[in-house]
Each structure stands twice: as structure tokens, then as C-alpha cells.
């Protein structure tokens, strides 16, 4: 037998809190600011921390930027939220950052790169960085990308820092911005025989309408404007670094963690991502983990097509050759059959708009009965215009 273990002696370390001096310095910057902006990065799934972030934004009248590299951090339908979350910095977010006179990073991913992109160099605004990322910095990999210019560095966890900032700032006498929620809702694309990732999002919204749903994984082709996040568990974040093959495993792990939460776990994976990690589905089937996986199947390692287009433009070569070595066709892979081989219930390939909604309704009903469900949907290759332009732009 194993020896007795006192688990209380091996608990994780308590979260690191901010120093009083750093909080007062940051509060002074924010009290003086007229155009503050909050960059919501790596924060927790805690509801109280979510509410504190909303309270801070509303107290300051600060604009808020979020992205799809990390989990939901702020309600995306809030009037203070700028544009839609995305994997890459969008023009409206960049403009808001450039116009700000105080920038607060809550452990924002690659703050240095974001500021350089938005401000074309160092920002004139005061910058407050709340992060522990420096603890893992090392010269060997340079995975931190760059050091941002910072006027107030708070070496603490954002969740521990935001309440302290609220206390230090105190009430604002004037209302700096409209704090009402936006009335806009994700648009529904026009019906067409061909299916896009936006169509998949619209059909999913209809299939889960009114349900507490957690998006455990999203493909690169996902449009952040197609789905609002209103709870810290609405979106769990990305695998980071453009990794491929992690989607199925991430989805299964998230579904296991959420199994008794009353939430429906949904993952949208690209076909390349799915094919590289499909055996993770067996674990969900074996342990009866309810989960819906929708495969946005463009029959391509499309991200590499985009990269090859960029290289072709840089080298003056034919862009028309970008598909070589990347298309997954002739023969097409039977993704539904692969899913069934792991023990999943599967539908597809869904190739027409009129078949999409019924298949998703059936799949959701199957998950409600405790099953693993996979829906293979043939989508048109492509990203949002802003992302495509950013990825294919030849270097200067």
C-alpha cells in the first residue's frame, strides 16, 4: 500500500498579489487618464474576477480589447468592447490602442508586438503591465518575443490586482463612456449552397440557442464577430503558437472537466487539426464524455496555403501553386468514418446549407444523451479579410 499522504502540505502556492506602491502608481496614472484602454489577456475562469474586470472598465470608462488566443475575459457585447476578438490585432483595436493615453495590460500576449503594431513604435501613452510572464523569460528561446516599454510594472496576477486597483482608484465623478450593453447580435450570413465557417457558427448558435455553451476550441477561420462571449466559460482559449493537432485532445479534456457543470461543450476543429489528433476521441467514447465536435473541413492544410502564398509574393513566384502539398483531396478523407471508428456518433460530410441545421440538431440531441458526436461539414477555404491580408502581406 502507498504511504499516507497529507495533501494539505502539498497545496499550490497562493496567487501573487501586487505591492501597495505599484497599485498607487497605477491608480494615479488611471485617475489622470482621459482615454484609458484595457487589454484583457491571460486571466482566470473565475466569475468574481470577471465581474471585477467589468467593474474596472466601467469605473474608468475604459475601452476594452480581447483576443482569441486566450479564453473569454470580458463580455464581447459590452459597449466598451472594441470590435470583435480575433487572433491577430484588428484595425479597430489598433486604432483604439494608438488613441489611448493609458494602456493597461492584464497579462496580454506579446504586449511588445501589439504596441509596436498599433503605435508604429513606442506608444506615447502611459503603459501599465500586470503580469508574471517575466518569471518564465529566457534568452534561449526568446518565446516572450520582445520587452514592452512600461511605465508601471505590477508583478502580480491580474485577478489579484484588479480589485486592488478598484479600491485605489475610488469612484469616478464623471461618466466617461456609455456603459450600456450593445444591442447588436452576431449576424446570420445569407443562405447559399456553399458553406462557410460563418455559416457553421450561425447554425451552431441556432442549435444551442438558450443553452450555456462552452467553446473548447476554434479554428483559425473563426470570425470573432459570429459568437458573443458573456461568461468566463463561454470560450476556453486557444492552443497557442499556431499548433495543429491539439483540438480534439483539448476538447476531450475540457468536456471531461465540464461534464457535471450543466454546460454543453462544443469544439470547432479544422480538418487538418482533427486528422492529427483524432484518436483522442476514443478517450471520450470510452469514458462516456459528452462532447460535440464540428469539423470545419476545407480539405486543406489551409494555413500553409496562406504561408505559401506569402512566400510566392515575396519571391515573385506563381501564387496559383500555393495548394501543392497542402490540399487534402483526391481521395477525400471520410472524417465521419474515422470518428465512428473511435466510438463516436457521426454525421457527414454535410455539403449543403439545408442539411447543416438538421445535422447539428441531431448531434446536440445525441450529446444530451451522453454521447460523443462529430459533424463533418465541408466549408469553403478562407479566413476573415483582415486576417488573410495580414498573413499574406509580403514583408517590406
C-alpha positions as CSV (number, residue, x, y, z in Angstrom):
1,X,0.0,0.0,0.0
2,X,1.0,3.6,-0.6
3,X,2.1,5.6,2.5
4,X,-0.4,8.0,3.9
5,X,-0.1,11.5,2.4
6,X,-1.2,14.7,4.0
7,X,-2.4,16.6,0.9
8,X,-2.6,19.9,2.9
9,X,1.2,20.0,2.9
10,X,1.4,20.0,-0.9
11,X,-1.1,22.6,-1.9
12,X,-0.3,25.1,-4.7
13,X,1.3,28.4,-3.8
14,X,-1.1,31.3,-3.2
15,X,-1.5,33.7,-6.1
16,X,1.0,36.6,-6.1
17,X,-0.6,39.9,-5.2
18,X,0.6,43.4,-6.1
19,X,2.6,45.8,-3.9
20,X,0.8,48.8,-2.4
21,X,3.3,51.2,-4.0
22,X,2.7,49.7,-7.5
23,X,-1.0,49.9,-7.1
24,X,-0.9,53.6,-6.0
25,X,1.3,54.4,-9.0
26,X,-1.0,52.7,-11.4
27,X,-4.1,54.3,-9.8
28,X,-2.6,57.7,-10.2
29,X,-2.0,57.1,-13.9
30,X,-5.6,55.9,-14.4
31,X,-7.2,58.7,-12.4
32,X,-5.5,61.2,-14.7
33,X,-6.3,59.3,-17.9
34,X,-9.0,60.5,-20.3
35,X,-8.8,57.7,-22.8
36,X,-7.7,54.5,-21.0
37,X,-7.8,51.1,-22.6
38,X,-7.7,47.6,-21.1
39,X,-6.0,44.8,-22.9
40,X,-7.5,41.6,-21.5
41,X,-5.1,38.7,-21.7
42,X,-4.4,35.6,-19.7
43,X,-6.9,35.7,-16.8
44,X,-8.8,33.0,-14.9
45,X,-12.2,31.4,-15.4
46,X,-13.4,32.8,-12.1
47,X,-16.8,34.6,-12.2
48,X,-15.9,37.1,-9.4
49,X,-12.7,38.1,-11.3
50,X,-14.8,38.5,-14.5
51,X,-17.2,40.9,-12.6
52,X,-14.2,42.8,-11.2
53,X,-12.8,43.4,-14.7
54,X,-16.1,44.6,-15.9
55,X,-16.4,46.9,-12.9
56,X,-12.9,48.3,-13.6
57,X,-13.7,49.1,-17.2
58,X,-16.9,50.8,-16.3
59,X,-15.3,52.7,-13.4
60,X,-12.7,54.1,-15.8
61,X,-14.9,54.3,-18.9
62,X,-12.1,52.4,-20.5
63,X,-12.3,50.7,-23.9
64,X,-11.5,47.0,-23.8
65,X,-9.7,44.7,-26.3
66,X,-9.8,40.9,-26.1
67,X,-8.5,38.3,-28.4
68,X,-9.0,34.6,-29.4
69,X,-5.6,33.4,-28.3
70,X,-6.9,33.2,-24.7
71,X,-10.2,32.4,-23.1
72,X,-13.1,34.8,-22.7
73,X,-12.1,37.7,-20.4
74,X,-14.8,40.3,-20.9
75,X,-18.3,40.4,-22.4
76,X,-17.9,40.9,-26.1
77,X,-21.3,42.6,-26.5
78,X,-20.5,45.3,-23.9
79,X,-20.5,48.8,-25.3
80,X,-16.9,49.3,-24.1
81,X,-15.6,46.3,-26.0
82,X,-13.8,47.3,-29.2
83,X,-14.7,45.4,-32.3
84,X,-14.6,41.6,-32.2
85,X,-12.0,39.4,-30.6
86,X,-9.5,37.9,-33.1
87,X,-6.3,36.0,-33.3
88,X,-4.4,38.9,-34.8
89,X,-4.7,42.6,-34.0
90,X,-7.6,44.2,-35.9
91,X,-7.6,47.7,-37.3
92,X,-10.3,49.0,-34.9
93,X,-8.4,47.6,-31.9
94,X,-5.1,49.0,-33.2
95,X,-6.7,52.5,-33.6
96,X,-8.2,52.4,-30.1
97,X,-4.8,51.5,-28.6
98,X,-3.0,54.2,-30.6
99,X,-5.5,56.8,-29.4
100,X,-5.3,55.8,-25.7
101,X,-3.4,57.9,-23.1
102,X,-3.2,55.0,-20.7
103,X,-2.8,51.3,-21.7
104,X,-3.4,48.6,-19.1
105,X,-2.2,45.1,-20.0
106,X,-3.8,42.2,-18.0
107,X,-1.1,39.7,-19.0
108,X,-1.7,40.4,-22.7
109,X,0.0,38.0,-25.0
110,X,3.0,39.7,-26.7
111,X,2.4,43.2,-25.4
112,X,5.6,44.5,-27.1
113,X,4.5,43.3,-30.5
114,X,0.9,44.7,-30.1
115,X,2.2,48.1,-29.1
116,X,4.7,48.2,-31.9
117,X,2.0,47.3,-34.4
118,X,-0.7,49.7,-33.1
119,X,1.6,52.6,-32.4
120,X,4.2,52.2,-35.1
121,X,6.8,52.2,-32.4
122,X,6.8,53.1,-28.7
123,X,3.4,54.5,-27.5
124,X,3.2,58.0,-26.1
125,X,0.6,56.7,-23.6
126,X,1.5,55.5,-20.2
127,X,1.7,51.7,-20.1
128,X,0.8,49.6,-17.1
129,X,1.8,45.9,-17.3
130,X,0.2,43.4,-14.9
131,X,1.9,40.1,-15.4
132,X,4.1,37.3,-14.1
133,X,5.3,36.4,-17.6
134,X,8.8,37.7,-16.8
135,X,9.3,34.7,-14.5
136,X,9.5,32.3,-17.5
137,X,11.5,34.6,-19.8
138,X,14.8,33.2,-21.0
139,X,17.2,34.0,-23.7
140,X,17.4,30.5,-25.1
141,X,14.1,30.5,-26.8
142,X,13.0,34.2,-26.8
143,X,9.5,33.0,-26.7
144,X,8.4,36.2,-25.0
145,X,9.1,37.9,-28.4
146,X,10.1,41.3,-27.0
147,X,10.1,43.5,-23.9
148,X,7.4,46.2,-24.0
149,X,8.0,49.8,-22.9
150,X,6.3,50.0,-19.5
151,X,5.8,52.9,-17.1
152,X,4.3,50.9,-14.2
153,X,5.1,47.2,-13.9
154,X,3.0,45.2,-11.5
155,X,4.5,41.8,-10.9
156,X,1.3,40.0,-9.8
157,X,-1.6,38.0,-11.1
158,X,-4.3,40.1,-12.8
159,X,-7.1,38.6,-10.7
160,X,-5.4,39.7,-7.5
161,X,-4.6,43.2,-8.9
162,X,-7.9,44.3,-10.4
163,X,-9.8,44.5,-7.0
164,X,-6.9,46.4,-5.5
165,X,-7.0,48.9,-8.4
166,X,-10.7,49.4,-7.9
167,X,-10.2,50.2,-4.3
168,X,-7.3,52.6,-5.0
169,X,-9.0,54.5,-7.9
170,X,-12.2,55.2,-6.0
171,X,-15.4,56.4,-7.5
172,X,-15.3,58.5,-10.7
173,X,-17.2,61.7,-10.5
174,X,-18.0,61.9,-14.2
175,X,-19.3,59.3,-16.7
176,X,-16.5,58.9,-19.3
177,X,-18.3,56.5,-21.7
178,X,-21.6,54.9,-22.4
179,X,-21.7,51.7,-20.3
180,X,-24.8,50.1,-21.7
181,X,-24.6,46.8,-23.4
182,X,-24.5,46.7,-27.2
183,X,-27.8,45.7,-28.8
184,X,-26.0,44.1,-31.7
185,X,-26.1,40.4,-32.2
186,X,-24.0,38.1,-34.4
187,X,-25.2,38.4,-38.0
188,X,-26.6,35.4,-39.9
189,X,-25.0,35.1,-43.3
190,X,-27.2,34.8,-46.4
191,X,-28.2,31.2,-47.4
192,X,-26.1,29.7,-50.2
193,X,-25.4,26.1,-51.3
194,X,-21.8,26.6,-50.3
195,X,-21.0,26.6,-46.6
196,X,-18.6,28.9,-44.8
197,X,-17.3,28.9,-41.3
198,X,-19.6,31.8,-40.6
199,X,-22.5,29.6,-41.7
200,X,-21.3,26.9,-39.3
201,X,-21.3,29.5,-36.4
202,X,-24.8,30.7,-37.3
203,X,-26.2,27.1,-37.4
204,X,-24.5,26.2,-34.1
205,X,-26.0,29.3,-32.5
206,X,-29.4,28.2,-33.6
207,X,-28.8,24.6,-32.4
208,X,-27.7,25.6,-28.9
209,X,-29.9,28.7,-28.5
210,X,-30.5,29.4,-24.9
211,X,-28.0,26.8,-23.7
212,X,-25.0,27.5,-21.5
213,X,-22.3,26.5,-24.1
214,X,-18.5,26.3,-23.7
215,X,-16.4,26.6,-26.9
216,X,-13.4,24.5,-26.1
217,X,-11.6,25.1,-29.4
218,X,-11.9,27.2,-32.5
219,X,-10.3,27.1,-35.9
220,X,-8.1,29.8,-37.5
221,X,-11.0,30.6,-39.9
222,X,-13.3,31.5,-37.0
223,X,-14.8,35.1,-37.1
224,X,-14.9,36.5,-33.6
225,X,-18.0,38.6,-34.5
226,X,-20.0,35.4,-35.1
227,X,-20.4,34.5,-31.4
228,X,-20.7,36.7,-28.3
229,X,-19.0,35.7,-25.0
230,X,-20.8,36.6,-21.8
231,X,-19.3,34.3,-19.2
232,X,-15.7,33.2,-18.5
233,X,-16.5,29.6,-19.6
234,X,-18.1,30.6,-22.9
235,X,-14.7,30.3,-24.6
236,X,-11.7,28.4,-23.1
237,X,-8.9,29.8,-25.4
238,X,-6.5,28.6,-28.0
239,X,-3.7,26.0,-28.0
240,X,-1.3,28.9,-28.9
241,X,1.6,29.2,-31.3
242,X,-0.4,28.0,-34.3
243,X,-0.2,24.5,-33.0
244,X,-2.1,21.9,-35.0
245,X,-3.4,18.5,-33.8
246,X,-4.3,19.7,-30.3
247,X,-8.0,20.5,-30.9
248,X,-9.5,17.0,-30.3
249,X,-7.5,16.4,-27.2
250,X,-8.2,19.9,-25.8
251,X,-11.9,19.4,-26.5
252,X,-12.0,16.0,-24.7
253,X,-10.1,17.3,-21.7
254,X,-12.4,20.4,-21.5
255,X,-15.5,18.2,-21.8
256,X,-14.3,16.0,-19.0
257,X,-13.8,19.0,-16.7
258,X,-17.2,20.4,-17.6
259,X,-19.1,17.1,-17.6
260,X,-21.2,17.9,-14.5
261,X,-21.3,21.7,-15.0
262,X,-24.6,21.8,-16.9
263,X,-22.8,23.3,-19.9
264,X,-22.7,21.9,-23.4
265,X,-19.1,21.5,-24.6
266,X,-18.5,22.3,-28.3
267,X,-15.3,22.3,-30.3
268,X,-14.9,23.5,-33.8
269,X,-11.8,22.0,-35.4
270,X,-10.2,22.3,-38.8
271,X,-9.9,19.0,-40.7
272,X,-6.1,19.1,-40.5
273,X,-6.3,19.6,-36.8
274,X,-8.8,16.8,-36.4
275,X,-6.9,14.3,-38.5
276,X,-3.7,14.8,-36.5
277,X,-5.5,14.2,-33.2
278,X,-8.5,12.1,-34.0
279,X,-7.5,9.2,-31.7
280,X,-8.3,11.5,-28.7
281,X,-11.9,10.8,-29.5
282,X,-11.6,7.2,-28.3
283,X,-11.0,8.5,-24.7
284,X,-14.2,10.5,-24.8
285,X,-16.1,7.5,-26.2
286,X,-14.5,5.1,-23.7
287,X,-15.3,7.3,-20.6
288,X,-18.7,8.4,-21.9
289,X,-17.7,12.1,-22.0
290,X,-20.5,14.1,-23.7
291,X,-19.0,16.4,-26.4
292,X,-19.8,17.9,-29.8
293,X,-17.0,18.3,-32.3
294,X,-17.8,20.1,-35.5
295,X,-15.1,19.7,-38.2
296,X,-14.8,22.7,-40.5
297,X,-13.5,20.7,-43.3
298,X,-11.9,22.7,-46.1
299,X,-9.9,19.7,-47.4
300,X,-6.7,21.5,-46.9
301,X,-3.9,22.4,-44.6
302,X,-5.1,25.9,-45.5
303,X,-2.9,27.8,-43.1
304,X,0.1,26.5,-45.1
305,X,-1.5,27.5,-48.3
306,X,-1.6,31.0,-46.9
307,X,2.0,30.9,-45.9
308,X,3.0,29.6,-49.3
309,X,1.1,32.5,-50.9
310,X,3.1,34.9,-48.8
311,X,6.4,33.2,-49.8
312,X,5.3,33.3,-53.5
313,X,4.6,37.0,-53.3
314,X,7.9,37.7,-51.6
315,X,9.9,35.7,-54.2
316,X,7.9,36.7,-57.3
317,X,6.6,33.2,-57.9
318,X,3.2,32.0,-59.1
319,X,0.6,32.3,-56.3
320,X,-1.5,29.7,-58.1
321,X,0.9,27.0,-56.9
322,X,0.2,27.6,-53.2
323,X,-2.1,24.5,-52.9
324,X,0.7,22.0,-53.8
325,X,1.4,19.7,-50.9
326,X,-1.4,21.2,-48.8
327,X,-4.7,20.0,-50.3
328,X,-6.4,17.0,-48.7
329,X,-8.3,15.7,-51.6
330,X,-8.3,13.0,-54.3
331,X,-9.3,11.0,-52.4
332,X,-11.3,12.9,-49.9
333,X,-10.9,11.6,-46.3
334,X,-14.1,10.1,-44.7
335,X,-13.9,12.0,-41.4
336,X,-17.2,10.7,-40.2
337,X,-15.9,7.1,-40.6
338,X,-12.7,8.0,-38.6
339,X,-14.9,9.4,-35.9
340,X,-17.1,6.3,-35.8
341,X,-14.0,4.1,-35.6
342,X,-13.2,5.8,-32.3
343,X,-16.7,5.1,-31.0
344,X,-18.4,8.5,-31.8
345,X,-21.8,9.1,-33.4
346,X,-21.0,10.9,-36.6
347,X,-22.7,12.9,-39.4
348,X,-21.3,14.0,-42.7
349,X,-19.9,15.1,-44.9
350,X,-22.5,17.9,-44.8
351,X,-22.2,19.7,-48.1
352,X,-25.4,21.8,-48.4
353,X,-26.8,24.6,-46.2
354,X,-30.2,22.8,-45.9
355,X,-28.6,19.7,-44.4
356,X,-26.4,21.6,-41.8
357,X,-29.0,22.7,-39.3
358,X,-30.8,19.3,-39.0
359,X,-27.4,17.5,-38.6
360,X,-26.4,19.9,-35.8
361,X,-29.8,19.5,-34.0
362,X,-29.4,15.7,-34.1
363,X,-25.8,15.9,-32.9
364,X,-26.8,18.2,-29.9
365,X,-29.6,15.8,-29.0
366,X,-27.0,12.9,-29.1
367,X,-24.7,14.8,-26.8
368,X,-27.6,15.4,-24.4
369,X,-28.0,11.6,-24.2
370,X,-24.4,11.4,-23.1
371,X,-22.7,10.7,-26.5
372,X,-19.7,11.9,-28.3
373,X,-20.9,13.5,-31.6
374,X,-18.9,14.6,-34.6
375,X,-20.3,16.5,-37.6
376,X,-18.1,16.8,-40.7
377,X,-19.0,20.0,-42.6
378,X,-17.5,20.9,-45.9
379,X,-16.6,24.6,-45.8
380,X,-15.1,27.0,-48.2
381,X,-11.4,27.7,-47.6
382,X,-10.7,31.2,-46.3
383,X,-10.2,33.5,-43.3
384,X,-11.7,36.8,-42.4
385,X,-10.4,39.5,-44.8
386,X,-8.4,41.2,-42.1
387,X,-6.6,38.0,-41.2
388,X,-6.0,37.0,-44.8
389,X,-4.5,40.4,-45.6
390,X,-2.2,40.2,-42.5
391,X,-1.0,36.7,-43.2
392,X,-0.4,37.1,-46.9
393,X,1.2,40.5,-46.9
394,X,4.8,40.3,-48.1
395,X,7.5,41.6,-45.8
396,X,8.8,45.1,-46.6
